[in-house]
Amino acid sequence: MLVVLAGCTAAIIGGSSAVVGTMLLRDKTTGDSISDIVLTKRVSIAIYKVNPDVHARVGINVQEGDVLLTGSVTEESQRLAVETAVWSVKSVKRVYNNIEISDIAPIKNYPKDAWITSVVKAKLLAVPRIRSVNYSVKTVNNVVYIFGIARTKGELDKVVDIASKVNGVDRVMSYIRLRV
């Protein structure tokens, strides 16, 4: 029993170290990173309270109080209810509501979307002038959503250009802000 617990402890410490290491590499403070994690949970809970089924169809990304919503719901009233719930969460500064209205769950296109996301992330990781950990990349129905903070206008343009040239991408939606 102690051996099993020791293994769990090592996994917890190792996983926590990876999270802390990633936070240190980002161009935002550890406090901002922790605030984003807390805000993501609050937003998730607010959406779940609207409708657990809708919650399962909505993706959430948070960056310094800005919230990006992706996915699909079956009715406009659900889309608006989700946005209203997100705005009700303390510390939300902006909401980018990219939730589509569709009877088809995003899971149908998931394999292709996951492939596109992984290719975009790999390409960003391969460019030394781009700090890829500053970006969140998500693909829904062949549309790539990039959320993050660029250090320069050139970096911002390069990130969008890289994503737009990946095979299968129909459109890139950039929510990248310049670090001030």
Z-matrix of the N, CA and C atoms (Angstrom, degrees):
N
C 1 1.455
C 2 1.526 1 111.25
N 3 1.323 2 117.43 1 -41.81
C 4 1.452 3 120.65 2 179.00
C 5 1.529 4 111.80 3 -63.32
N 6 1.318 5 117.10 4 -35.02
C 7 1.461 6 120.95 5 179.40
C 8 1.521 7 110.11 6 -63.69
N 9 1.340 8 116.42 7 -42.71
C 10 1.457 9 121.12 8 178.70
C 11 1.525 10 109.91 9 -62.71
N 12 1.312 11 117.16 10 -45.84
C 13 1.461 12 120.94 11 179.90
C 14 1.525 13 111.22 12 -64.30
N 15 1.315 14 117.04 13 -38.60
C 16 1.462 15 120.32 14 178.31
C 17 1.519 16 110.05 15 -62.90
N 18 1.323 17 117.07 16 -38.69
C 19 1.467 18 121.14 17 177.30
C 20 1.514 19 111.40 18 -64.18
N 21 1.322 20 117.25 19 -40.85
C 22 1.461 21 121.45 20 178.05
C 23 1.522 22 110.89 21 -64.06
N 24 1.325 23 115.72 22 -41.98
C 25 1.463 24 120.18 23 179.36
C 26 1.519 25 110.73 24 -60.83
N 27 1.329 26 116.16 25 -44.18
C 28 1.466 27 120.03 26 179.11
C 29 1.523 28 110.71 27 -62.34
N 30 1.325 29 116.71 28 -40.44
C 31 1.471 30 120.60 29 179.72
C 32 1.525 31 110.86 30 -66.07
N 33 1.329 32 116.23 31 -40.87
C 34 1.471 33 120.04 32 179.42
C 35 1.519 34 110.21 33 -65.37
N 36 1.329 35 116.79 34 -46.45
C 37 1.467 36 120.52 35 179.99
C 38 1.520 37 110.24 36 -64.35
N 39 1.323 38 117.11 37 -43.83
C 40 1.467 39 120.66 38 179.34
C 41 1.517 40 111.98 39 -63.27
N 42 1.324 41 116.80 40 -43.90
C 43 1.469 42 120.82 41 178.69
C 44 1.520 43 111.47 42 -64.63
N 45 1.318 44 116.62 43 -41.30
C 46 1.465 45 120.55 44 178.44
C 47 1.521 46 110.79 45 -64.87
N 48 1.323 47 116.64 46 -38.80
C 49 1.472 48 120.62 47 178.62
C 50 1.519 49 110.80 48 -62.73
N 51 1.326 50 116.69 49 -39.66
C 52 1.464 51 120.23 50 178.97
C 53 1.521 52 110.81 51 -64.12
N 54 1.330 53 117.06 52 -41.90
C 55 1.463 54 120.96 53 178.94
C 56 1.520 55 110.26 54 -64.26
N 57 1.324 56 117.15 55 -46.74
C 58 1.471 57 121.07 56 179.50
C 59 1.518 58 110.16 57 -63.00
N 60 1.338 59 117.36 58 -42.33
C 61 1.467 60 121.08 59 178.49
C 62 1.515 61 111.81 60 -59.66
N 63 1.317 62 116.80 61 -43.48
C 64 1.465 63 120.91 62 178.73
C 65 1.525 64 110.35 63 -64.90
N 66 1.331 65 117.55 64 -40.76
C 67 1.461 66 120.41 65 179.18
C 68 1.524 67 110.98 66 -62.00
N 69 1.329 68 117.34 67 -36.72
C 70 1.462 69 120.83 68 -178.69
C 71 1.529 70 112.09 69 -69.84
N 72 1.326 71 117.50 70 -28.36
C 73 1.462 72 121.21 71 179.78
C 74 1.526 73 113.06 72 -77.38
N 75 1.305 74 117.74 73 -23.41
C 76 1.460 75 121.49 74 -176.62
C 77 1.514 76 111.05 75 -72.49
N 78 1.342 77 114.37 76 155.47
C 79 1.455 78 120.54 77 177.42
C 80 1.522 79 111.05 78 -87.40
N 81 1.309 80 115.96 79 42.04
C 82 1.458 81 120.35 80 171.43
C 83 1.510 82 106.90 81 -143.78
N 84 1.300 83 115.22 82 160.37
C 85 1.456 84 119.17 83 -175.16
C 86 1.523 85 110.82 84 -71.43
N 87 1.326 86 115.19 85 159.41
C 88 1.460 87 120.32 86 175.99
C 89 1.519 88 109.62 87 -61.13
N 90 1.327 89 116.14 88 -36.98
C 91 1.468 90 120.44 89 177.30
C 92 1.517 91 112.03 90 -61.12
N 93 1.345 92 116.54 91 -41.95
C 94 1.469 93 120.32 92 177.27
C 95 1.523 94 110.59 93 -64.55
N 96 1.330 95 116.89 94 -40.61
C 97 1.468 96 120.85 95 178.86
C 98 1.524 97 110.79 96 -61.92
N 99 1.323 98 116.66 97 -44.53
C 100 1.462 99 120.57 98 179.35
C 101 1.522 100 110.17 99 -66.33
N 102 1.329 101 117.21 100 -40.49
C 103 1.466 102 120.69 101 177.00
C 104 1.521 103 111.09 102 -60.05
N 105 1.331 104 116.96 103 -39.55
C 106 1.462 105 120.68 104 178.24
C 107 1.522 106 111.46 105 -64.29
N 108 1.326 107 116.92 106 -39.77
C 109 1.472 108 120.97 107 179.00
C 110 1.530 109 109.60 108 -64.34
N 111 1.320 110 116.73 109 -45.41
C 112 1.465 111 121.33 110 179.84
C 113 1.529 112 109.94 111 -63.98
N 114 1.322 113 117.06 112 -44.68
C 115 1.466 114 120.69 113 -179.65
C 116 1.534 115 110.88 114 -64.51
N 117 1.318 116 117.36 115 -37.72
C 118 1.465 117 120.40 116 176.94
C 119 1.523 118 110.37 117 -59.21
N 120 1.313 119 116.87 118 -43.97
C 121 1.473 120 120.61 119 178.91
C 122 1.524 121 110.93 120 -63.90
N 123 1.321 122 117.22 121 -43.49
C 124 1.473 123 120.58 122 179.40
C 125 1.528 124 111.23 123 -61.96
N 126 1.329 125 116.17 124 -43.88
C 127 1.467 126 121.04 125 179.18
C 128 1.526 127 109.57 126 -63.73
N 129 1.317 128 116.73 127 -43.42
C 130 1.466 129 121.23 128 179.52
C 131 1.526 130 111.15 129 -59.50
N 132 1.307 131 116.48 130 -44.00
C 133 1.465 132 121.19 131 179.22
C 134 1.527 133 110.54 132 -64.33
N 135 1.327 134 117.00 133 -42.48
C 136 1.468 135 121.01 134 179.62
C 137 1.529 136 110.79 135 -61.39
N 138 1.325 137 116.83 136 -41.66
C 139 1.471 138 120.32 137 179.10
C 140 1.524 139 110.03 138 -68.67
N 141 1.319 140 117.12 139 -40.46
C 142 1.468 141 121.29 140 178.92
C 143 1.529 142 110.35 141 -59.45
N 144 1.327 143 116.58 142 -39.72
C 145 1.466 144 120.89 143 179.40
C 146 1.522 145 111.47 144 -65.28
N 147 1.330 146 117.38 145 -30.01
C 148 1.469 147 120.59 146 176.43
C 149 1.523 148 109.10 147 -64.40
N 150 1.346 149 115.27 148 -49.40
C 151 1.460 150 119.67 149 -177.46
C 152 1.533 151 107.96 150 -174.03
N 153 1.327 152 118.50 151 116.34
C 154 1.470 153 120.57 152 -179.25
C 155 1.536 154 113.18 153 -57.88
N 156 1.336 155 117.29 154 -35.40
C 157 1.469 156 120.16 155 179.00
C 158 1.523 157 111.03 156 -68.11
N 159 1.302 158 116.70 157 -39.99
C 160 1.468 159 121.14 158 177.71
C 161 1.528 160 108.89 159 -65.77
N 162 1.315 161 117.15 160 -42.11
C 163 1.463 162 122.14 161 179.22
C 164 1.522 163 111.11 162 -53.08
N 165 1.314 164 116.71 163 -40.69
C 166 1.466 165 121.28 164 -178.17
C 167 1.533 166 112.41 165 -68.20
N 168 1.324 167 117.61 166 -17.33
C 169 1.468 168 121.43 167 -176.48
C 170 1.527 169 113.02 168 -103.26
N 171 1.330 170 116.67 169 2.65
C 172 1.465 171 121.02 170 -175.23
C 173 1.521 172 110.71 171 -116.77
N 174 1.341 173 116.03 172 130.85
C 175 1.451 174 122.00 173 174.43
C 176 1.518 175 110.24 174 -95.85
N 177 1.319 176 116.58 175 143.24
C 178 1.465 177 122.26 176 -177.14
C 179 1.527 178 109.07 177 -125.94
N 180 1.327 179 116.03 178 129.08
C 181 1.463 180 121.59 179 170.77
C 182 1.520 181 106.96 180 -130.01
N 183 1.329 182 116.38 181 137.36
C 184 1.462 183 121.10 182 -178.86
C 185 1.523 184 109.18 183 -125.85
N 186 1.326 185 115.52 184 136.59
C 187 1.464 186 121.87 185 178.61
C 188 1.524 187 107.72 186 -142.59
N 189 1.320 188 116.68 187 105.20
C 190 1.470 189 123.08 188 177.37
C 191 1.528 190 112.73 189 50.17
N 192 1.316 191 116.22 190 45.83
C 193 1.463 192 121.55 191 176.36
C 194 1.509 193 114.68 192 90.20
N 195 1.327 194 118.04 193 -11.09
C 196 1.461 195 121.49 194 175.44
C 197 1.523 196 108.02 195 -87.87
N 198 1.321 197 117.32 196 138.08
C 199 1.458 198 122.08 197 -176.98
C 200 1.525 199 109.39 198 -120.48
N 201 1.324 200 115.43 199 125.80
C 202 1.460 201 122.48 200 176.06
C 203 1.521 202 107.80 201 -106.21
N 204 1.334 203 116.05 202 123.29
C 205 1.457 204 122.22 203 178.19
C 206 1.521 205 109.25 204 -109.26
N 207 1.329 206 117.19 205 131.26
C 208 1.454 207 122.62 206 177.13
C 209 1.527 208 108.53 207 -133.61
N 210 1.320 209 116.15 208 172.58
C 211 1.453 210 121.43 209 178.85
C 212 1.513 211 110.31 210 115.29
N 213 1.330 212 115.97 211 -158.56
C 214 1.463 213 119.61 212 179.11
C 215 1.516 214 110.86 213 -149.03
N 216 1.306 215 114.67 214 149.68
C 217 1.457 216 123.19 215 174.54
C 218 1.525 217 107.30 216 -130.57
N 219 1.309 218 116.74 217 168.72
C 220 1.460 219 119.53 218 -174.32
C 221 1.528 220 114.11 219 -88.95
N 222 1.336 221 117.45 220 -17.16
C 223 1.467 222 119.75 221 -176.67
C 224 1.533 223 111.19 222 -139.34
N 225 1.320 224 115.42 223 148.38
C 226 1.465 225 121.21 224 177.70
C 227 1.528 226 110.82 225 -59.87
N 228 1.333 227 117.52 226 -35.47
C 229 1.472 228 120.09 227 179.69
C 230 1.531 229 111.11 228 -61.72
N 231 1.330 230 117.49 229 -34.51
C 232 1.467 231 120.85 230 177.28
C 233 1.521 232 110.22 231 -68.55
N 234 1.314 233 116.23 232 -42.63
C 235 1.472 234 121.69 233 179.13
C 236 1.528 235 110.21 234 -58.72
N 237 1.320 236 115.88 235 -45.85
C 238 1.467 237 120.79 236 -179.59
C 239 1.531 238 111.65 237 -69.91
N 240 1.334 239 117.20 238 -36.76
C 241 1.470 240 120.68 239 178.11
C 242 1.530 241 110.72 240 -63.71
N 243 1.334 242 116.79 241 -39.40
C 244 1.461 243 120.65 242 177.79
C 245 1.523 244 109.58 243 -63.64
N 246 1.325 245 117.25 244 -47.62
C 247 1.464 246 120.16 245 -179.16
C 248 1.527 247 111.16 246 -61.79
N 249 1.312 248 116.84 247 -42.38
C 250 1.464 249 120.89 248 178.29
C 251 1.528 250 110.61 249 -61.01
N 252 1.326 251 116.49 250 -42.90
C 253 1.473 252 120.80 251 178.99
C 254 1.522 253 110.58 252 -62.14
N 255 1.331 254 116.79 253 -41.26
C 256 1.472 255 120.28 254 -179.38
C 257 1.523 256 110.26 255 -65.43
N 258 1.322 257 116.86 256 -43.90
C 259 1.471 258 119.46 257 178.63
C 260 1.521 259 112.47 258 -61.76
N 261 1.333 260 117.39 259 -24.34
C 262 1.471 261 120.25 260 -179.15
C 263 1.528 262 112.65 261 -76.61
N 264 1.326 263 117.14 262 -11.23
C 265 1.468 264 120.94 263 -177.97
C 266 1.526 265 109.50 264 -81.62
N 267 1.322 266 114.86 265 127.81
C 268 1.465 267 121.07 266 179.71
C 269 1.535 268 110.12 267 -58.95
N 270 1.310 269 116.58 268 140.36
C 271 1.467 270 125.95 269 177.32
C 272 1.527 271 114.60 270 84.78
N 273 1.333 272 118.40 271 -0.38
C 274 1.461 273 120.11 272 175.00
C 275 1.528 274 107.62 273 -76.23
N 276 1.337 275 115.32 274 124.59
C 277 1.470 276 120.93 275 -178.79
C 278 1.520 277 112.65 276 -96.93
N 279 1.347 278 116.24 277 -42.50
C 280 1.460 279 122.01 278 -179.38
C 281 1.516 280 108.78 279 -142.61
N 282 1.336 281 115.35 280 150.36
C 283 1.460 282 120.64 281 174.99
C 284 1.528 283 107.92 282 -127.44
N 285 1.335 284 114.72 283 124.35
C 286 1.460 285 121.70 284 174.53
C 287 1.524 286 105.95 285 -106.62
N 288 1.322 287 115.51 286 101.36
C 289 1.460 288 120.78 287 -174.43
C 290 1.528 289 110.05 288 -93.98
N 291 1.325 290 116.19 289 100.58
C 292 1.457 291 122.50 290 177.84
C 293 1.525 292 111.18 291 -109.74
N 294 1.311 293 116.76 292 27.86
C 295 1.462 294 120.91 293 177.75
C 296 1.526 295 107.96 294 -74.94
N 297 1.317 296 115.24 295 127.09
C 298 1.464 297 121.31 296 179.94
C 299 1.520 298 110.41 297 -90.32
N 300 1.334 299 115.53 298 157.12
C 301 1.455 300 121.35 299 173.34
C 302 1.525 301 106.71 300 -98.80
N 303 1.335 302 116.18 301 117.61
C 304 1.460 303 120.42 302 -176.70
C 305 1.515 304 110.11 303 -161.51
N 306 1.326 305 116.07 304 144.16
C 307 1.463 306 120.42 305 174.60
C 308 1.519 307 111.15 306 -79.24
N 309 1.337 308 116.06 307 -15.44
C 310 1.457 309 120.98 308 -178.03
C 311 1.524 310 108.63 309 -92.10
N 312 1.315 311 116.13 310 123.25
C 313 1.470 312 120.52 311 178.43
C 314 1.527 313 109.38 312 -67.29
N 315 1.339 314 118.09 313 146.04
C 316 1.459 315 121.23 314 -179.59
C 317 1.534 316 112.89 315 -58.59
N 318 1.312 317 117.72 316 -18.06
C 319 1.457 318 121.52 317 -178.19
C 320 1.520 319 111.81 318 -62.22
N 321 1.336 320 117.41 319 -25.69
C 322 1.468 321 121.06 320 -178.07
C 323 1.525 322 111.26 321 -60.98
N 324 1.316 323 116.93 322 -39.37
C 325 1.462 324 121.53 323 -178.48
C 326 1.529 325 111.45 324 -98.39
N 327 1.329 326 116.52 325 8.73
C 328 1.464 327 120.95 326 -173.30
C 329 1.529 328 114.24 327 -55.70
N 330 1.330 329 120.53 328 -46.82
C 331 1.478 330 118.42 329 -177.75
C 332 1.528 331 113.10 330 -58.10
N 333 1.315 332 117.02 331 -44.68
C 334 1.469 333 119.93 332 179.70
C 335 1.527 334 110.16 333 -67.88
N 336 1.332 335 116.98 334 -42.92
C 337 1.464 336 120.80 335 179.48
C 338 1.527 337 111.08 336 -62.03
N 339 1.329 338 116.87 337 -41.68
C 340 1.465 339 120.93 338 179.11
C 341 1.530 340 110.32 339 -64.15
N 342 1.313 341 116.44 340 -39.21
C 343 1.467 342 120.66 341 178.52
C 344 1.530 343 109.86 342 -63.71
N 345 1.328 344 117.31 343 -46.44
C 346 1.472 345 121.19 344 179.59
C 347 1.528 346 109.77 345 -60.03
N 348 1.322 347 116.87 346 -47.06
C 349 1.469 348 120.78 347 179.63
C 350 1.521 349 111.10 348 -57.99
N 351 1.332 350 117.14 349 -45.45
C 352 1.463 351 119.50 350 -178.41
C 353 1.524 352 111.92 351 -66.32
N 354 1.321 353 117.95 352 -35.75
C 355 1.467 354 120.87 353 178.02
C 356 1.530 355 109.99 354 -67.40
N 357 1.328 356 117.37 355 -44.76
C 358 1.467 357 120.49 356 178.86
C 359 1.530 358 109.75 357 -60.16
N 360 1.324 359 117.62 358 -47.63
C 361 1.471 360 121.17 359 -179.52
C 362 1.522 361 111.26 360 -60.72
N 363 1.331 362 116.76 361 -42.61
C 364 1.470 363 120.36 362 -179.97
C 365 1.523 364 110.63 363 -63.90
N 366 1.321 365 117.05 364 -41.57
C 367 1.467 366 120.34 365 179.92
C 368 1.532 367 110.84 366 -66.20
N 369 1.326 368 117.28 367 -38.76
C 370 1.467 369 120.26 368 177.81
C 371 1.522 370 110.48 369 -66.19
N 372 1.306 371 116.78 370 -38.90
C 373 1.459 372 122.31 371 179.49
C 374 1.528 373 111.49 372 -64.31
N 375 1.319 374 116.85 373 -29.70
C 376 1.467 375 121.49 374 -176.03
C 377 1.535 376 113.91 375 -80.24
N 378 1.327 377 117.61 376 -10.11
C 379 1.463 378 120.40 377 -178.91
C 380 1.525 379 108.98 378 -98.45
N 381 1.343 380 117.42 379 113.81
C 382 1.469 381 120.53 380 -175.18
C 383 1.532 382 113.96 381 -60.79
N 384 1.307 383 118.28 382 -30.28
C 385 1.470 384 120.94 383 -177.23
C 386 1.530 385 113.13 384 -79.63
N 387 1.323 386 116.64 385 -4.33
C 388 1.461 387 120.74 386 -179.83
C 389 1.527 388 109.09 387 -109.45
N 390 1.313 389 115.75 388 126.15
C 391 1.465 390 120.33 389 175.64
C 392 1.532 391 107.06 390 -89.38
N 393 1.325 392 115.42 391 88.89
C 394 1.463 393 122.19 392 -171.42
C 395 1.528 394 113.79 393 -60.60
N 396 1.332 395 117.67 394 -26.34
C 397 1.467 396 119.38 395 -179.97
C 398 1.526 397 112.20 396 -67.43
N 399 1.329 398 117.07 397 -12.40
C 400 1.464 399 120.37 398 178.79
C 401 1.527 400 112.55 399 -81.87
N 402 1.347 401 116.84 400 -0.93
C 403 1.456 402 120.10 401 -173.43
C 404 1.521 403 111.88 402 -124.17
N 405 1.305 404 113.62 403 141.04
C 406 1.455 405 121.48 404 171.80
C 407 1.528 406 105.87 405 -108.89
N 408 1.312 407 116.39 406 128.81
C 409 1.466 408 121.33 407 -178.31
C 410 1.516 409 108.05 408 -119.58
N 411 1.310 410 116.08 409 131.05
C 412 1.456 411 121.15 410 178.39
C 413 1.512 412 107.74 411 -141.34
N 414 1.314 413 117.08 412 139.44
C 415 1.457 414 121.37 413 178.59
C 416 1.519 415 109.01 414 -120.23
N 417 1.324 416 115.81 415 131.15
C 418 1.456 417 122.43 416 176.67
C 419 1.523 418 107.47 417 -133.31
N 420 1.318 419 116.24 418 118.57
C 421 1.462 420 122.33 419 179.75
C 422 1.528 421 112.16 420 51.91
N 423 1.320 422 116.12 421 47.39
C 424 1.473 423 124.94 422 176.26
C 425 1.529 424 113.83 423 71.53
N 426 1.313 425 118.02 424 7.06
C 427 1.463 426 122.09 425 175.59
C 428 1.525 427 107.11 426 -102.17
N 429 1.336 428 116.07 427 123.90
C 430 1.457 429 121.43 428 -179.55
C 431 1.524 430 109.04 429 -93.54
N 432 1.319 431 115.74 430 125.78
C 433 1.459 432 122.87 431 176.36
C 434 1.522 433 107.16 432 -106.30
N 435 1.326 434 115.86 433 123.50
C 436 1.460 435 120.15 434 178.36
C 437 1.519 436 107.51 435 -118.01
N 438 1.319 437 114.36 436 127.12
C 439 1.450 438 122.32 437 -174.69
C 440 1.513 439 106.21 438 -127.63
N 441 1.313 440 118.35 439 126.64
C 442 1.453 441 118.25 440 178.95
C 443 1.507 442 113.64 441 169.37
N 444 1.324 443 113.25 442 -164.69
C 445 1.462 444 120.85 443 -175.67
C 446 1.525 445 108.24 444 -130.50
N 447 1.337 446 115.30 445 122.30
C 448 1.467 447 121.20 446 178.42
C 449 1.519 448 109.24 447 -96.71
N 450 1.323 449 114.90 448 148.18
C 451 1.464 450 119.64 449 178.31
C 452 1.523 451 111.52 450 -81.33
N 453 1.360 452 116.94 451 -27.59
C 454 1.469 453 121.30 452 179.43
C 455 1.520 454 109.37 453 -142.73
N 456 1.333 455 115.60 454 163.89
C 457 1.463 456 120.73 455 175.84
C 458 1.529 457 109.89 456 -63.93
N 459 1.323 458 117.24 457 -37.10
C 460 1.459 459 121.19 458 177.67
C 461 1.522 460 112.17 459 -61.19
N 462 1.340 461 116.30 460 -41.32
C 463 1.465 462 120.43 461 177.79
C 464 1.525 463 110.11 462 -63.94
N 465 1.322 464 116.45 463 -44.70
C 466 1.458 465 121.37 464 179.26
C 467 1.535 466 110.01 465 -56.77
N 468 1.326 467 116.40 466 -50.38
C 469 1.464 468 121.04 467 -178.95
C 470 1.524 469 111.80 468 -61.63
N 471 1.327 470 116.76 469 -39.78
C 472 1.463 471 121.55 470 -178.74
C 473 1.532 472 110.47 471 -66.43
N 474 1.317 473 117.86 472 -41.07
C 475 1.462 474 121.84 473 179.42
C 476 1.535 475 109.89 474 -60.90
N 477 1.314 476 116.49 475 -47.33
C 478 1.473 477 120.67 476 179.95
C 479 1.521 478 110.45 477 -64.58
N 480 1.328 479 116.87 478 -41.70
C 481 1.466 480 121.25 479 179.58
C 482 1.525 481 111.22 480 -61.71
N 483 1.307 482 117.21 481 -45.00
C 484 1.470 483 121.22 482 179.65
C 485 1.526 484 110.36 483 -59.54
N 486 1.322 485 116.54 484 -47.29
C 487 1.467 486 120.51 485 -178.64
C 488 1.523 487 111.59 486 -63.77
N 489 1.319 488 116.63 487 -39.34
C 490 1.468 489 119.96 488 -176.31
C 491 1.524 490 112.93 489 -68.32
N 492 1.327 491 117.41 490 -21.13
C 493 1.471 492 121.06 491 -177.55
C 494 1.531 493 114.04 492 -93.66
N 495 1.322 494 117.33 493 1.79
C 496 1.462 495 120.27 494 178.98
C 497 1.527 496 108.61 495 -76.64
N 498 1.321 497 115.59 496 134.67
C 499 1.457 498 121.72 497 -179.24
C 500 1.532 499 110.73 498 -58.91
N 501 1.323 500 116.64 499 130.53
C 502 1.465 501 121.86 500 178.00
C 503 1.513 502 114.39 501 97.70
N 504 1.328 503 117.48 502 -9.41
C 505 1.467 504 120.89 503 -179.49
C 506 1.533 505 109.22 504 -80.27
N 507 1.327 506 115.28 505 123.44
C 508 1.467 507 120.21 506 177.37
C 509 1.525 508 111.89 507 -86.08
N 510 1.343 509 115.42 508 -35.03
C 511 1.463 510 119.97 509 -175.34
C 512 1.522 511 108.95 510 -161.27
N 513 1.325 512 116.22 511 151.57
C 514 1.463 513 121.77 512 175.35
C 515 1.524 514 107.92 513 -116.87
N 516 1.314 515 115.12 514 127.38
C 517 1.464 516 121.28 515 175.86
C 518 1.526 517 106.56 516 -108.13
N 519 1.322 518 116.12 517 111.25
C 520 1.459 519 120.94 518 -176.53
C 521 1.521 520 110.97 519 -99.09
N 522 1.316 521 114.35 520 124.54
C 523 1.469 522 121.99 521 172.77
C 524 1.517 523 107.56 522 -120.23
N 525 1.313 524 114.50 523 43.96
C 526 1.464 525 121.90 524 -179.73
C 527 1.526 526 108.73 525 -90.94
N 528 1.318 527 114.77 526 130.76
C 529 1.469 528 120.25 527 175.57
C 530 1.510 529 108.93 528 -108.07
N 531 1.311 530 115.73 529 152.27
C 532 1.467 531 120.63 530 174.80
C 533 1.523 532 109.43 531 -83.35
N 534 1.325 533 116.03 532 136.89
C 535 1.469 534 121.14 533 176.28
C 536 1.526 535 106.66 534 -67.62
N 537 1.299 536 116.29 535 131.10
C 538 1.477 537 120.45 536 179.62
C 539 1.496 538 110.56 537 -103.73
